[in-house]
Amino acid sequence: MWFSGAVNMGSVAVILKVMPESTDVDLEVLKQAIREKIPGGATEGIESQFNDIPGIDRAEIIDLSRMI
């Protein structure tokens, strides 16, 4: 996502650990909900956005690195 005056700092790879609420959660539905919540480049708030998705018990960033 580009904003007027913004500087492109490159891309980052984020590895996020997602724990479903139970074994009864439909993982395909959960994957789609996660894809819809992926923000445009901002890592702040990712965990809280994903934790708001029904079916997720906990989501936490476990790795963040700059892609070359």
mmJSON file of the N, C-alpha and C atoms, coordinates in Angstrom:
{"data_MODEL":{"atom_site":{
"group_PDB":["ATOM","ATOM","ATOM","ATOM","ATOM","ATOM","ATOM","ATOM","ATOM","ATOM","ATOM","ATOM","ATOM","ATOM","ATOM","ATOM","ATOM","ATOM","ATOM","ATOM","ATOM","ATOM","ATOM","ATOM","ATOM","ATOM","ATOM","ATOM","ATOM","ATOM","ATOM","ATOM","ATOM","ATOM","ATOM","ATOM","ATOM","ATOM","ATOM","ATOM","ATOM","ATOM","ATOM","ATOM","ATOM","ATOM","ATOM","ATOM","ATOM","ATOM","ATOM","ATOM","ATOM","ATOM","ATOM","ATOM","ATOM","ATOM","ATOM","ATOM","ATOM","ATOM","ATOM","ATOM","ATOM","ATOM","ATOM","ATOM","ATOM","ATOM","ATOM","ATOM","ATOM","ATOM","ATOM","ATOM","ATOM","ATOM","ATOM","ATOM","ATOM","ATOM","ATOM","ATOM","ATOM","ATOM","ATOM","ATOM","ATOM","ATOM","ATOM","ATOM","ATOM","ATOM","ATOM","ATOM","ATOM","ATOM","ATOM","ATOM","ATOM","ATOM","ATOM","ATOM","ATOM","ATOM","ATOM","ATOM","ATOM","ATOM","ATOM","ATOM","ATOM","ATOM","ATOM","ATOM","ATOM","ATOM","ATOM","ATOM","ATOM","ATOM","ATOM","ATOM","ATOM","ATOM","ATOM","ATOM","ATOM","ATOM","ATOM","ATOM","ATOM","ATOM","ATOM","ATOM","ATOM","ATOM","ATOM","ATOM","ATOM","ATOM","ATOM","ATOM","ATOM","ATOM","ATOM","ATOM","ATOM","ATOM","ATOM","ATOM","ATOM","ATOM","ATOM","ATOM","ATOM","ATOM","ATOM","ATOM","ATOM","ATOM","ATOM","ATOM","ATOM","ATOM","ATOM","ATOM","ATOM","ATOM","ATOM","ATOM","ATOM","ATOM","ATOM","ATOM","ATOM","ATOM","ATOM","ATOM","ATOM","ATOM","ATOM","ATOM","ATOM","ATOM","ATOM","ATOM","ATOM","ATOM","ATOM","ATOM","ATOM","ATOM","ATOM","ATOM","ATOM","ATOM","ATOM","ATOM","ATOM","ATOM","ATOM","ATOM"],
"id":[1,2,3,4,5,6,7,8,9,10,11,12,13,14,15,16,17,18,19,20,21,22,23,24,25,26,27,28,29,30,31,32,33,34,35,36,37,38,39,40,41,42,43,44,45,46,47,48,49,50,51,52,53,54,55,56,57,58,59,60,61,62,63,64,65,66,67,68,69,70,71,72,73,74,75,76,77,78,79,80,81,82,83,84,85,86,87,88,89,90,91,92,93,94,95,96,97,98,99,100,101,102,103,104,105,106,107,108,109,110,111,112,113,114,115,116,117,118,119,120,121,122,123,124,125,126,127,128,129,130,131,132,133,134,135,136,137,138,139,140,141,142,143,144,145,146,147,148,149,150,151,152,153,154,155,156,157,158,159,160,161,162,163,164,165,166,167,168,169,170,171,172,173,174,175,176,177,178,179,180,181,182,183,184,185,186,187,188,189,190,191,192,193,194,195,196,197,198,199,200,201,202,203,204],
"type_symbol":["N","C","C","N","C","C","N","C","C","N","C","C","N","C","C","N","C","C","N","C","C","N","C","C","N","C","C","N","C","C","N","C","C","N","C","C","N","C","C","N","C","C","N","C","C","N","C","C","N","C","C","N","C","C","N","C","C","N","C","C","N","C","C","N","C","C","N","C","C","N","C","C","N","C","C","N","C","C","N","C","C","N","C","C","N","C","C","N","C","C","N","C","C","N","C","C","N","C","C","N","C","C","N","C","C","N","C","C","N","C","C","N","C","C","N","C","C","N","C","C","N","C","C","N","C","C","N","C","C","N","C","C","N","C","C","N","C","C","N","C","C","N","C","C","N","C","C","N","C","C","N","C","C","N","C","C","N","C","C","N","C","C","N","C","C","N","C","C","N","C","C","N","C","C","N","C","C","N","C","C","N","C","C","N","C","C","N","C","C","N","C","C","N","C","C","N","C","C","N","C","C","N","C","C"],
"label_atom_id":["N","CA","C","N","CA","C","N","CA","C","N","CA","C","N","CA","C","N","CA","C","N","CA","C","N","CA","C","N","CA","C","N","CA","C","N","CA","C","N","CA","C","N","CA","C","N","CA","C","N","CA","C","N","CA","C","N","CA","C","N","CA","C","N","CA","C","N","CA","C","N","CA","C","N","CA","C","N","CA","C","N","CA","C","N","CA","C","N","CA","C","N","CA","C","N","CA","C","N","CA","C","N","CA","C","N","CA","C","N","CA","C","N","CA","C","N","CA","C","N","CA","C","N","CA","C","N","CA","C","N","CA","C","N","CA","C","N","CA","C","N","CA","C","N","CA","C","N","CA","C","N","CA","C","N","CA","C","N","CA","C","N","CA","C","N","CA","C","N","CA","C","N","CA","C","N","CA","C","N","CA","C","N","CA","C","N","CA","C","N","CA","C","N","CA","C","N","CA","C","N","CA","C","N","CA","C","N","CA","C","N","CA","C","N","CA","C","N","CA","C","N","CA","C","N","CA","C","N","CA","C","N","CA","C","N","CA","C"],
"label_alt_id":[null,null,null,null,null,null,null,null,null,null,null,null,null,null,null,null,null,null,null,null,null,null,null,null,null,null,null,null,null,null,null,null,null,null,null,null,null,null,null,null,null,null,null,null,null,null,null,null,null,null,null,null,null,null,null,null,null,null,null,null,null,null,null,null,null,null,null,null,null,null,null,null,null,null,null,null,null,null,null,null,null,null,null,null,null,null,null,null,null,null,null,null,null,null,null,null,null,null,null,null,null,null,null,null,null,null,null,null,null,null,null,null,null,null,null,null,null,null,null,null,null,null,null,null,null,null,null,null,null,null,null,null,null,null,null,null,null,null,null,null,null,null,null,null,null,null,null,null,null,null,null,null,null,null,null,null,null,null,null,null,null,null,null,null,null,null,null,null,null,null,null,null,null,null,null,null,null,null,null,null,null,null,null,null,null,null,null,null,null,null,null,null,null,null,null,null,null,null,null,null,null,null,null,null],
"label_comp_id":["MET","MET","MET","TRP","TRP","TRP","PHE","PHE","PHE","SER","SER","SER","GLY","GLY","GLY","ALA","ALA","ALA","VAL","VAL","VAL","ASN","ASN","ASN","MET","MET","MET","GLY","GLY","GLY","SER","SER","SER","VAL","VAL","VAL","ALA","ALA","ALA","VAL","VAL","VAL","ILE","ILE","ILE","LEU","LEU","LEU","LYS","LYS","LYS","VAL","VAL","VAL","MET","MET","MET","PRO","PRO","PRO","GLU","GLU","GLU","SER","SER","SER","THR","THR","THR","ASP","ASP","ASP","VAL","VAL","VAL","ASP","ASP","ASP","LEU","LEU","LEU","GLU","GLU","GLU","VAL","VAL","VAL","LEU","LEU","LEU","LYS","LYS","LYS","GLN","GLN","GLN","ALA","ALA","ALA","ILE","ILE","ILE","ARG","ARG","ARG","GLU","GLU","GLU","LYS","LYS","LYS","ILE","ILE","ILE","PRO","PRO","PRO","GLY","GLY","GLY","GLY","GLY","GLY","ALA","ALA","ALA","THR","THR","THR","GLU","GLU","GLU","GLY","GLY","GLY","ILE","ILE","ILE","GLU","GLU","GLU","SER","SER","SER","GLN","GLN","GLN","PHE","PHE","PHE","ASN","ASN","ASN","ASP","ASP","ASP","ILE","ILE","ILE","PRO","PRO","PRO","GLY","GLY","GLY","ILE","ILE","ILE","ASP","ASP","ASP","ARG","ARG","ARG","ALA","ALA","ALA","GLU","GLU","GLU","ILE","ILE","ILE","ILE","ILE","ILE","ASP","ASP","ASP","LEU","LEU","LEU","SER","SER","SER","ARG","ARG","ARG","MET","MET","MET","ILE","ILE","ILE"],
"label_asym_id":["A","A","A","A","A","A","A","A","A","A","A","A","A","A","A","A","A","A","A","A","A","A","A","A","A","A","A","A","A","A","A","A","A","A","A","A","A","A","A","A","A","A","A","A","A","A","A","A","A","A","A","A","A","A","A","A","A","A","A","A","A","A","A","A","A","A","A","A","A","A","A","A","A","A","A","A","A","A","A","A","A","A","A","A","A","A","A","A","A","A","A","A","A","A","A","A","A","A","A","A","A","A","A","A","A","A","A","A","A","A","A","A","A","A","A","A","A","A","A","A","A","A","A","A","A","A","A","A","A","A","A","A","A","A","A","A","A","A","A","A","A","A","A","A","A","A","A","A","A","A","A","A","A","A","A","A","A","A","A","A","A","A","A","A","A","A","A","A","A","A","A","A","A","A","A","A","A","A","A","A","A","A","A","A","A","A","A","A","A","A","A","A","A","A","A","A","A","A","A","A","A","A","A","A"],
"label_entity_id":["1","1","1","1","1","1","1","1","1","1","1","1","1","1","1","1","1","1","1","1","1","1","1","1","1","1","1","1","1","1","1","1","1","1","1","1","1","1","1","1","1","1","1","1","1","1","1","1","1","1","1","1","1","1","1","1","1","1","1","1","1","1","1","1","1","1","1","1","1","1","1","1","1","1","1","1","1","1","1","1","1","1","1","1","1","1","1","1","1","1","1","1","1","1","1","1","1","1","1","1","1","1","1","1","1","1","1","1","1","1","1","1","1","1","1","1","1","1","1","1","1","1","1","1","1","1","1","1","1","1","1","1","1","1","1","1","1","1","1","1","1","1","1","1","1","1","1","1","1","1","1","1","1","1","1","1","1","1","1","1","1","1","1","1","1","1","1","1","1","1","1","1","1","1","1","1","1","1","1","1","1","1","1","1","1","1","1","1","1","1","1","1","1","1","1","1","1","1","1","1","1","1","1","1"],
"label_seq_id":[1,1,1,2,2,2,3,3,3,4,4,4,5,5,5,6,6,6,7,7,7,8,8,8,9,9,9,10,10,10,11,11,11,12,12,12,13,13,13,14,14,14,15,15,15,16,16,16,17,17,17,18,18,18,19,19,19,20,20,20,21,21,21,22,22,22,23,23,23,24,24,24,25,25,25,26,26,26,27,27,27,28,28,28,29,29,29,30,30,30,31,31,31,32,32,32,33,33,33,34,34,34,35,35,35,36,36,36,37,37,37,38,38,38,39,39,39,40,40,40,41,41,41,42,42,42,43,43,43,44,44,44,45,45,45,46,46,46,47,47,47,48,48,48,49,49,49,50,50,50,51,51,51,52,52,52,53,53,53,54,54,54,55,55,55,56,56,56,57,57,57,58,58,58,59,59,59,60,60,60,61,61,61,62,62,62,63,63,63,64,64,64,65,65,65,66,66,66,67,67,67,68,68,68],
"pdbx_PDB_ins_code":[null,null,null,null,null,null,null,null,null,null,null,null,null,null,null,null,null,null,null,null,null,null,null,null,null,null,null,null,null,null,null,null,null,null,null,null,null,null,null,null,null,null,null,null,null,null,null,null,null,null,null,null,null,null,null,null,null,null,null,null,null,null,null,null,null,null,null,null,null,null,null,null,null,null,null,null,null,null,null,null,null,null,null,null,null,null,null,null,null,null,null,null,null,null,null,null,null,null,null,null,null,null,null,null,null,null,null,null,null,null,null,null,null,null,null,null,null,null,null,null,null,null,null,null,null,null,null,null,null,null,null,null,null,null,null,null,null,null,null,null,null,null,null,null,null,null,null,null,null,null,null,null,null,null,null,null,null,null,null,null,null,null,null,null,null,null,null,null,null,null,null,null,null,null,null,null,null,null,null,null,null,null,null,null,null,null,null,null,null,null,null,null,null,null,null,null,null,null,null,null,null,null,null,null],
"Cartn_x":[0.843,0.0,0.901,0.627,1.428,0.638,1.322,0.735,1.605,1.019,1.772,2.86,4.101,5.218,5.811,5.249,5.756,7.021,7.898,9.126,8.988,9.219,9.146,10.398,10.233,11.352,11.606,10.912,11.098,10.002,10.116,9.123,9.665,8.753,9.142,8.372,8.972,8.31,7.961,6.721,6.261,5.802,6.338,5.869,4.997,3.762,2.774,2.28,2.331,1.823,0.364,-0.53,-1.961,-2.459,-3.088,-3.635,-5.158,-5.794,-7.265,-7.842,-9.086,-9.768,-9.96,-10.214,-10.428,-10.14,-10.199,-9.986,-11.19,-12.302,-13.514,-13.53,-12.545,-12.499,-12.172,-12.945,-12.713,-11.488,-10.378,-9.124,-9.171,-9.936,-10.055,-10.759,-11.804,-12.517,-11.589,-10.819,-9.885,-8.801,-8.254,-7.234,-7.773,-8.996,-9.607,-9.79,-10.225,-10.413,-9.076,-8.019,-6.684,-6.231,-6.406,-6.007,-6.72,-7.966,-8.735,-8.25,-7.586,-7.12,-5.683,-4.961,-3.565,-3.482,-2.824,-2.725,-1.687,-1.745,-0.808,0.525,1.334,2.701,2.935,1.935,2.128,2.13,3.129,3.16,2.538,2.395,1.754,0.29,-0.108,-1.509,-1.895,-0.956,-1.295,-1.848,-1.141,-1.575,-2.987,-3.25,-4.575,-5.651,-5.332,-6.309,-6.634,-5.619,-5.857,-6.532,-6.223,-6.87,-8.354,-8.786,-10.209,-10.996,-10.308,-10.981,-11.641,-12.939,-13.604,-12.91,-12.663,-12.017,-10.544,-9.954,-8.55,-8.485,-7.746,-7.53,-6.39,-5.292,-4.128,-3.331,-2.821,-1.929,-0.762,0.465,1.623,2.691,3.368,4.464,5.649,6.191,7.341,8.622,8.499,9.677,9.292,10.205,10.015,11.355,11.433,12.694,12.458,13.455,13.376,13.683,12.854,13.08,14.015,14.954,15.931,15.541],
"Cartn_y":[-1.153,0.0,1.232,2.173,3.385,4.582,5.459,6.697,7.834,8.97,10.129,10.457,10.526,10.856,9.659,8.491,7.301,6.804,6.208,5.626,4.119,3.437,1.979,1.424,0.769,0.22,-1.24,-1.789,-3.181,-4.053,-5.321,-6.284,-7.045,-7.515,-8.338,-9.643,-10.658,-11.949,-12.094,-12.436,-12.617,-14.049,-14.718,-16.067,-15.913,-16.322,-16.15,-17.515,-17.758,-19.015,-18.798,-19.599,-19.481,-20.768,-20.627,-21.771,-21.71,-22.679,-22.717,-22.934,-22.503,-22.676,-24.142,-24.958,-26.387,-27.171,-28.477,-29.326,-29.321,-28.731,-28.671,-27.489,-26.589,-25.403,-25.832,-25.329,-25.603,-24.805,-25.49,-24.815,-24.055,-24.511,-23.788,-22.452,-22.451,-21.213,-20.283,-20.836,-20.054,-19.432,-20.203,-19.675,-18.503,-18.612,-17.535,-16.281,-16.455,-15.316,-14.631,-15.418,-14.856,-14.062,-14.595,-13.892,-12.551,-12.487,-11.245,-10.199,-10.628,-9.714,-9.239,-9.823,-9.456,-7.986,-7.159,-5.738,-5.471,-4.256,-3.894,-3.443,-4.369,-4.056,-3.699,-3.416,-3.039,-4.272,-4.363,-5.507,-5.165,-3.869,-3.478,-3.902,-4.569,-4.939,-6.234,-6.9,-8.151,-9.169,-9.329,-10.318,-10.014,-8.759,-8.429,-8.586,-8.262,-8.451,-9.923,-10.775,-12.201,-12.813,-12.313,-12.828,-12.497,-11.523,-11.168,-12.097,-12.947,-13.845,-14.979,-15.204,-16.324,-17.648,-18.445,-19.732,-19.726,-18.535,-18.458,-18.225,-19.092,-18.944,-17.963,-18.103,-17.254,-17.161,-15.97,-15.767,-14.919,-15.315,-14.543,-14.573,-13.443,-13.376,-14.109,-15.086,-15.807,-15.469,-14.821,-14.397,-13.279,-12.338,-11.215,-10.918,-10.958,-10.681,-9.945,-9.196,-8.428,-9.332,-9.248,-10.043,-9.275,-9.979,-9.347,-9.612],
"Cartn_z":[0.0,0.0,0.0,-0.851,-0.951,-0.46,0.255,0.713,0.216,-0.025,-0.474,0.537,0.063,0.932,1.652,1.469,2.155,1.477,2.245,1.729,1.804,0.686,0.671,1.329,2.458,3.207,2.869,1.901,1.529,2.096,1.835,2.293,3.49,4.313,5.449,5.41,5.966,6.117,7.599,7.856,9.233,9.389,10.384,10.721,11.956,11.817,12.868,13.318,14.609,15.168,15.547,14.966,15.214,15.852,17.006,17.722,17.655,16.975,16.933,18.328,18.503,19.791,20.143,19.119,19.369,18.086,18.195,17.022,16.093,16.547,15.734,14.764,14.862,13.997,12.567,11.613,10.188,9.749,9.481,9.161,7.846,6.875,5.609,5.806,6.607,6.918,7.693,8.622,9.416,8.538,7.594,6.677,5.866,5.387,4.605,5.463,6.706,7.611,7.899,8.025,8.263,7.045,5.854,4.632,4.497,4.915,4.836,5.833,6.903,7.945,7.737,6.764,6.591,6.187,7.018,6.723,5.622,5.025,3.971,4.491,4.98,5.359,6.818,7.568,8.969,9.848,10.729,11.646,12.982,13.267,14.519,14.494,15.499,15.61,14.922,14.262,13.574,14.565,15.678,16.659,17.16,17.491,18.018,16.956,15.68,14.609,14.43,14.447,14.266,15.487,16.679,17.883,17.917,17.11,17.027,16.097,15.329,14.393,15.178,14.963,15.633,15.289,16.294,16.095,16.477,16.668,17.069,18.569,19.239,20.673,20.924,20.139,20.334,19.048,18.737,17.603,18.092,17.737,18.156,17.068,16.877,15.91,16.52,15.8,16.312,15.55,14.379,13.632,12.689,12.513,11.615,10.979,9.666,8.994,7.689,7.283,6.044,4.87,3.831,2.629,1.708,1.123,0.22,-1.217],
"occupancy":[1.0,1.0,1.0,1.0,1.0,1.0,1.0,1.0,1.0,1.0,1.0,1.0,1.0,1.0,1.0,1.0,1.0,1.0,1.0,1.0,1.0,1.0,1.0,1.0,1.0,1.0,1.0,1.0,1.0,1.0,1.0,1.0,1.0,1.0,1.0,1.0,1.0,1.0,1.0,1.0,1.0,1.0,1.0,1.0,1.0,1.0,1.0,1.0,1.0,1.0,1.0,1.0,1.0,1.0,1.0,1.0,1.0,1.0,1.0,1.0,1.0,1.0,1.0,1.0,1.0,1.0,1.0,1.0,1.0,1.0,1.0,1.0,1.0,1.0,1.0,1.0,1.0,1.0,1.0,1.0,1.0,1.0,1.0,1.0,1.0,1.0,1.0,1.0,1.0,1.0,1.0,1.0,1.0,1.0,1.0,1.0,1.0,1.0,1.0,1.0,1.0,1.0,1.0,1.0,1.0,1.0,1.0,1.0,1.0,1.0,1.0,1.0,1.0,1.0,1.0,1.0,1.0,1.0,1.0,1.0,1.0,1.0,1.0,1.0,1.0,1.0,1.0,1.0,1.0,1.0,1.0,1.0,1.0,1.0,1.0,1.0,1.0,1.0,1.0,1.0,1.0,1.0,1.0,1.0,1.0,1.0,1.0,1.0,1.0,1.0,1.0,1.0,1.0,1.0,1.0,1.0,1.0,1.0,1.0,1.0,1.0,1.0,1.0,1.0,1.0,1.0,1.0,1.0,1.0,1.0,1.0,1.0,1.0,1.0,1.0,1.0,1.0,1.0,1.0,1.0,1.0,1.0,1.0,1.0,1.0,1.0,1.0,1.0,1.0,1.0,1.0,1.0,1.0,1.0,1.0,1.0,1.0,1.0,1.0,1.0,1.0,1.0,1.0,1.0],
"B_iso_or_equiv":[0.0,0.0,0.0,0.0,0.0,0.0,0.0,0.0,0.0,0.0,0.0,0.0,0.0,0.0,0.0,0.0,0.0,0.0,0.0,0.0,0.0,0.0,0.0,0.0,0.0,0.0,0.0,0.0,0.0,0.0,0.0,0.0,0.0,0.0,0.0,0.0,0.0,0.0,0.0,0.0,0.0,0.0,0.0,0.0,0.0,0.0,0.0,0.0,0.0,0.0,0.0,0.0,0.0,0.0,0.0,0.0,0.0,0.0,0.0,0.0,0.0,0.0,0.0,0.0,0.0,0.0,0.0,0.0,0.0,0.0,0.0,0.0,0.0,0.0,0.0,0.0,0.0,0.0,0.0,0.0,0.0,0.0,0.0,0.0,0.0,0.0,0.0,0.0,0.0,0.0,0.0,0.0,0.0,0.0,0.0,0.0,0.0,0.0,0.0,0.0,0.0,0.0,0.0,0.0,0.0,0.0,0.0,0.0,0.0,0.0,0.0,0.0,0.0,0.0,0.0,0.0,0.0,0.0,0.0,0.0,0.0,0.0,0.0,0.0,0.0,0.0,0.0,0.0,0.0,0.0,0.0,0.0,0.0,0.0,0.0,0.0,0.0,0.0,0.0,0.0,0.0,0.0,0.0,0.0,0.0,0.0,0.0,0.0,0.0,0.0,0.0,0.0,0.0,0.0,0.0,0.0,0.0,0.0,0.0,0.0,0.0,0.0,0.0,0.0,0.0,0.0,0.0,0.0,0.0,0.0,0.0,0.0,0.0,0.0,0.0,0.0,0.0,0.0,0.0,0.0,0.0,0.0,0.0,0.0,0.0,0.0,0.0,0.0,0.0,0.0,0.0,0.0,0.0,0.0,0.0,0.0,0.0,0.0,0.0,0.0,0.0,0.0,0.0,0.0],
"pdbx_formal_charge":[null,null,null,null,null,null,null,null,null,null,null,null,null,null,null,null,null,null,null,null,null,null,null,null,null,null,null,null,null,null,null,null,null,null,null,null,null,null,null,null,null,null,null,null,null,null,null,null,null,null,null,null,null,null,null,null,null,null,null,null,null,null,null,null,null,null,null,null,null,null,null,null,null,null,null,null,null,null,null,null,null,null,null,null,null,null,null,null,null,null,null,null,null,null,null,null,null,null,null,null,null,null,null,null,null,null,null,null,null,null,null,null,null,null,null,null,null,null,null,null,null,null,null,null,null,null,null,null,null,null,null,null,null,null,null,null,null,null,null,null,null,null,null,null,null,null,null,null,null,null,null,null,null,null,null,null,null,null,null,null,null,null,null,null,null,null,null,null,null,null,null,null,null,null,null,null,null,null,null,null,null,null,null,null,null,null,null,null,null,null,null,null,null,null,null,null,null,null,null,null,null,null,null,null],
"auth_seq_id":[1,1,1,2,2,2,3,3,3,4,4,4,5,5,5,6,6,6,7,7,7,8,8,8,9,9,9,10,10,10,11,11,11,12,12,12,13,13,13,14,14,14,15,15,15,16,16,16,17,17,17,18,18,18,19,19,19,20,20,20,21,21,21,22,22,22,23,23,23,24,24,24,25,25,25,26,26,26,27,27,27,28,28,28,29,29,29,30,30,30,31,31,31,32,32,32,33,33,33,34,34,34,35,35,35,36,36,36,37,37,37,38,38,38,39,39,39,40,40,40,41,41,41,42,42,42,43,43,43,44,44,44,45,45,45,46,46,46,47,47,47,48,48,48,49,49,49,50,50,50,51,51,51,52,52,52,53,53,53,54,54,54,55,55,55,56,56,56,57,57,57,58,58,58,59,59,59,60,60,60,61,61,61,62,62,62,63,63,63,64,64,64,65,65,65,66,66,66,67,67,67,68,68,68],
"auth_comp_id":["MET","MET","MET","TRP","TRP","TRP","PHE","PHE","PHE","SER","SER","SER","GLY","GLY","GLY","ALA","ALA","ALA","VAL","VAL","VAL","ASN","ASN","ASN","MET","MET","MET","GLY","GLY","GLY","SER","SER","SER","VAL","VAL","VAL","ALA","ALA","ALA","VAL","VAL","VAL","ILE","ILE","ILE","LEU","LEU","LEU","LYS","LYS","LYS","VAL","VAL","VAL","MET","MET","MET","PRO","PRO","PRO","GLU","GLU","GLU","SER","SER","SER","THR","THR","THR","ASP","ASP","ASP","VAL","VAL","VAL","ASP","ASP","ASP","LEU","LEU","LEU","GLU","GLU","GLU","VAL","VAL","VAL","LEU","LEU","LEU","LYS","LYS","LYS","GLN","GLN","GLN","ALA","ALA","ALA","ILE","ILE","ILE","ARG","ARG","ARG","GLU","GLU","GLU","LYS","LYS","LYS","ILE","ILE","ILE","PRO","PRO","PRO","GLY","GLY","GLY","GLY","GLY","GLY","ALA","ALA","ALA","THR","THR","THR","GLU","GLU","GLU","GLY","GLY","GLY","ILE","ILE","ILE","GLU","GLU","GLU","SER","SER","SER","GLN","GLN","GLN","PHE","PHE","PHE","ASN","ASN","ASN","ASP","ASP","ASP","ILE","ILE","ILE","PRO","PRO","PRO","GLY","GLY","GLY","ILE","ILE","ILE","ASP","ASP","ASP","ARG","ARG","ARG","ALA","ALA","ALA","GLU","GLU","GLU","ILE","ILE","ILE","ILE","ILE","ILE","ASP","ASP","ASP","LEU","LEU","LEU","SER","SER","SER","ARG","ARG","ARG","MET","MET","MET","ILE","ILE","ILE"],
"auth_asym_id":["A","A","A","A","A","A","A","A","A","A","A","A","A","A","A","A","A","A","A","A","A","A","A","A","A","A","A","A","A","A","A","A","A","A","A","A","A","A","A","A","A","A","A","A","A","A","A","A","A","A","A","A","A","A","A","A","A","A","A","A","A","A","A","A","A","A","A","A","A","A","A","A","A","A","A","A","A","A","A","A","A","A","A","A","A","A","A","A","A","A","A","A","A","A","A","A","A","A","A","A","A","A","A","A","A","A","A","A","A","A","A","A","A","A","A","A","A","A","A","A","A","A","A","A","A","A","A","A","A","A","A","A","A","A","A","A","A","A","A","A","A","A","A","A","A","A","A","A","A","A","A","A","A","A","A","A","A","A","A","A","A","A","A","A","A","A","A","A","A","A","A","A","A","A","A","A","A","A","A","A","A","A","A","A","A","A","A","A","A","A","A","A","A","A","A","A","A","A","A","A","A","A","A","A"],
"auth_atom_id":["N","CA","C","N","CA","C","N","CA","C","N","CA","C","N","CA","C","N","CA","C","N","CA","C","N","CA","C","N","CA","C","N","CA","C","N","CA","C","N","CA","C","N","CA","C","N","CA","C","N","CA","C","N","CA","C","N","CA","C","N","CA","C","N","CA","C","N","CA","C","N","CA","C","N","CA","C","N","CA","C","N","CA","C","N","CA","C","N","CA","C","N","CA","C","N","CA","C","N","CA","C","N","CA","C","N","CA","C","N","CA","C","N","CA","C","N","CA","C","N","CA","C","N","CA","C","N","CA","C","N","CA","C","N","CA","C","N","CA","C","N","CA","C","N","CA","C","N","CA","C","N","CA","C","N","CA","C","N","CA","C","N","CA","C","N","CA","C","N","CA","C","N","CA","C","N","CA","C","N","CA","C","N","CA","C","N","CA","C","N","CA","C","N","CA","C","N","CA","C","N","CA","C","N","CA","C","N","CA","C","N","CA","C","N","CA","C","N","CA","C","N","CA","C","N","CA","C","N","CA","C","N","CA","C","N","CA","C"],
"pdbx_PDB_model_num":[1,1,1,1,1,1,1,1,1,1,1,1,1,1,1,1,1,1,1,1,1,1,1,1,1,1,1,1,1,1,1,1,1,1,1,1,1,1,1,1,1,1,1,1,1,1,1,1,1,1,1,1,1,1,1,1,1,1,1,1,1,1,1,1,1,1,1,1,1,1,1,1,1,1,1,1,1,1,1,1,1,1,1,1,1,1,1,1,1,1,1,1,1,1,1,1,1,1,1,1,1,1,1,1,1,1,1,1,1,1,1,1,1,1,1,1,1,1,1,1,1,1,1,1,1,1,1,1,1,1,1,1,1,1,1,1,1,1,1,1,1,1,1,1,1,1,1,1,1,1,1,1,1,1,1,1,1,1,1,1,1,1,1,1,1,1,1,1,1,1,1,1,1,1,1,1,1,1,1,1,1,1,1,1,1,1,1,1,1,1,1,1,1,1,1,1,1,1,1,1,1,1,1,1]
}}}
